[in-house]
């Protein structure tokens, strides 16, 4: 008897939610740092948003590349 496979819709909607939260937290944290240090240009927001995008892509690619059981 094969184990039940997870619903692909739930799997990919969870990935989308995870990506959104990761990028959103990076942007929110960068904005807070820019406000704290009173930067005229949003350096921390840009850098942490890009790091959030990189982290989200890493998590998604890690999930796609992992071998199927």
Buried (B, 14 or more C-beta within 10 A) or exposed (E): EEEEEEEEEEEEEEBEEBBEEBBEBBBBBBBEBBEEEEEEEBEBBBEBBBBBBEBBEEBBEEEEEEEEE
